[in-house]
Amino acid sequence: MRAGRLLLALLVALGAAGCAREPELRAGCTPPAGEEQLLDAYADEPVFDVEPPGAKRVGKPRAEHGCRVLNFEDTSSANVMQLFELSRGYSRADLAAVYDEDLRGRGWVPAEETAPPGAFLVYCKLVRDVPAVLSISSPGSQLQVAIRAEPQRPCP
C-alpha cells in the first residue's frame, strides 16, 4: 500500500513539474483556421488509400499540427503524411503512373514549380477553403505522401 502511495505522489510531482507539457508554439505563427477539421479532411483524402506496387505501408497516416517549434529554426506546418517502405526505387514516371490520373480527377492541379526539395510530384487544391499542397517523394527506400496547409500560397 505504501509503495502505491509513493508512486502516486511521484506521478503527481512529475506532472506538476511540467513533464507532460504541450509542444512550444512559434511566436508570430498562426495555424490555419479550423486546423482539426482541416487535418481530418486531409486524412480522408483517397490518396492515402493507394498502395503502390512493391510498397509496404508503415502505420497509418500521421497528422501534425502547425506552428510547433521543431528546432531553433524550423516550424511545423499542419500536415498529414503516410510513409511506405519500398522493395525497389521509384522514378518520377513510376509515381506519375500510379497517382497522376486519379489525383487530377479529384481536383488536384500539378504545381511542380513549388516542389519542395526531393519531391517527385507536387499538386495543389483548396481543401476547406485553404490552399493545400500534396507532395509525393521517394527518398531512398521510402515513399512519402504528404498533404500540408499553405494558407499564404494561391493554388492555380
C-alpha positions as CSV (number, residue, x, y, z in Angstrom):
1,M,0.0,0.0,0.0
2,R,2.8,2.4,0.9
3,A,4.6,1.7,-2.4
4,G,1.4,2.6,-4.3
5,R,1.1,6.0,-2.4
6,L,4.8,6.8,-3.2
7,L,4.2,6.0,-6.9
8,L,1.1,8.2,-7.0
9,A,3.0,11.1,-5.3
10,L,5.8,10.7,-7.8
11,L,3.4,10.9,-10.7
12,V,1.7,13.9,-9.3
13,A,5.0,15.7,-8.7
14,L,6.3,14.9,-12.2
15,G,3.0,16.2,-13.8
16,A,3.3,19.4,-11.7
17,A,6.9,19.8,-12.8
18,G,5.8,20.1,-16.4
19,C,7.0,16.7,-17.7
20,A,3.9,16.3,-19.9
21,R,3.7,19.8,-21.4
22,E,2.4,20.8,-24.8
23,P,4.9,21.5,-27.6
24,E,6.1,25.1,-27.8
25,L,4.3,27.3,-30.4
26,R,6.3,29.5,-32.6
27,A,5.8,33.2,-31.8
28,G,4.1,35.0,-34.7
29,C,2.9,31.8,-36.4
30,T,-0.8,31.3,-36.9
31,P,-2.1,27.8,-37.7
32,P,-4.8,27.6,-40.3
33,A,-8.4,28.3,-39.2
34,G,-10.3,25.1,-38.3
35,E,-7.0,23.1,-38.1
36,E,-8.5,20.0,-36.6
37,Q,-11.2,19.7,-39.3
38,L,-8.6,20.5,-42.0
39,L,-6.3,17.7,-40.8
40,D,-9.3,15.3,-40.8
41,A,-10.1,16.3,-44.4
42,Y,-6.5,15.7,-45.4
43,A,-6.6,12.3,-43.7
44,D,-9.8,11.4,-45.6
45,E,-8.2,12.1,-49.0
46,P,-8.2,8.9,-51.1
47,V,-4.5,9.4,-52.0
48,F,-3.7,7.8,-48.6
49,D,-5.6,4.6,-49.6
50,V,-3.3,4.0,-52.6
51,E,-0.6,1.3,-52.1
52,P,1.8,1.4,-55.0
53,P,3.2,-1.9,-56.3
54,G,6.3,-3.0,-54.3
55,A,5.4,-0.7,-51.4
56,K,4.5,-1.7,-47.8
57,R,2.5,0.8,-45.7
58,V,4.2,1.9,-42.5
59,G,1.4,2.5,-40.0
60,K,-1.4,4.9,-40.7
61,P,-1.4,8.5,-42.0
62,R,0.1,10.7,-39.3
63,A,-1.2,14.2,-38.6
64,E,0.9,17.1,-37.3
65,H,-0.3,20.4,-36.1
66,G,1.1,23.7,-37.4
67,C,3.3,26.3,-35.6
68,R,5.1,23.8,-33.4
69,V,8.7,24.6,-32.7
70,L,10.7,21.7,-34.2
71,N,14.2,23.1,-33.5
72,F,15.9,26.5,-33.4
73,E,14.9,27.5,-37.0
74,D,12.2,25.0,-38.1
75,T,8.5,25.2,-37.5
76,S,5.9,22.5,-38.3
77,S,3.1,23.1,-40.8
78,A,-0.4,21.5,-40.5
79,N,0.0,18.3,-42.5
80,V,-0.8,14.6,-42.8
81,M,1.8,12.2,-44.0
82,Q,2.0,8.5,-44.9
83,L,5.2,6.5,-45.3
84,F,5.9,3.4,-47.2
85,E,8.9,1.0,-47.3
86,L,9.9,0.2,-50.9
87,S,11.2,-3.0,-52.3
88,R,12.6,-1.1,-55.3
89,G,13.3,2.5,-56.3
90,Y,10.6,4.7,-57.9
91,S,11.2,7.2,-60.6
92,R,9.1,10.3,-61.2
93,A,7.5,8.5,-64.1
94,D,6.7,5.4,-62.0
95,L,5.0,7.6,-59.4
96,A,3.0,9.5,-62.0
97,A,1.7,6.3,-63.4
98,V,0.4,5.3,-60.0
99,Y,-1.0,8.7,-58.8
100,D,-1.4,11.3,-61.5
101,E,-4.6,10.4,-63.3
102,D,-6.5,9.8,-60.1
103,L,-5.3,13.0,-58.4
104,R,-6.2,15.1,-61.3
105,G,-9.6,13.5,-61.4
106,R,-10.1,14.6,-57.8
107,G,-9.3,18.2,-58.4
108,W,-5.6,18.3,-57.6
109,V,-3.7,20.5,-60.0
110,P,0.0,19.9,-60.8
111,A,2.2,22.5,-59.1
112,E,5.8,21.4,-59.9
113,E,7.1,25.0,-59.7
114,T,6.7,24.9,-55.9
115,A,8.2,21.4,-55.4
116,P,10.0,21.0,-52.1
117,P,13.5,19.6,-52.3
118,G,13.3,15.9,-53.3
119,A,9.6,15.8,-54.2
120,F,8.8,14.0,-57.4
121,L,5.2,15.0,-57.8
122,V,3.5,18.1,-56.4
123,Y,-0.2,19.1,-56.6
124,C,-2.3,21.9,-55.2
125,K,-6.0,22.4,-54.5
126,L,-8.3,24.2,-52.0
127,V,-9.3,21.9,-49.1
128,R,-11.9,23.5,-46.8
129,D,-11.0,26.9,-48.5
130,V,-7.3,26.6,-47.5
131,P,-4.6,26.1,-50.2
132,A,-3.1,22.6,-49.7
133,V,0.0,21.1,-51.3
134,L,0.2,17.3,-51.9
135,S,3.7,16.0,-52.4
136,I,4.9,12.6,-53.3
137,S,8.6,11.8,-53.0
138,S,10.8,8.7,-52.9
139,P,13.9,9.3,-50.8
140,G,15.9,6.2,-51.0
141,S,14.0,3.1,-49.9
142,Q,10.9,5.1,-48.7
143,L,7.9,6.7,-50.3
144,Q,6.4,9.7,-48.6
145,V,2.9,11.0,-49.4
146,A,2.1,14.3,-47.6
147,I,-0.6,17.0,-47.7
148,R,0.2,20.2,-46.0
149,A,-1.6,23.5,-45.5
150,E,-0.1,26.5,-47.2
151,P,-2.5,29.3,-46.4
152,Q,-0.3,32.0,-47.9
153,R,0.0,30.3,-51.3
154,P,-2.6,30.6,-54.0
155,C,-3.5,27.4,-55.9
156,P,-3.7,27.6,-59.7
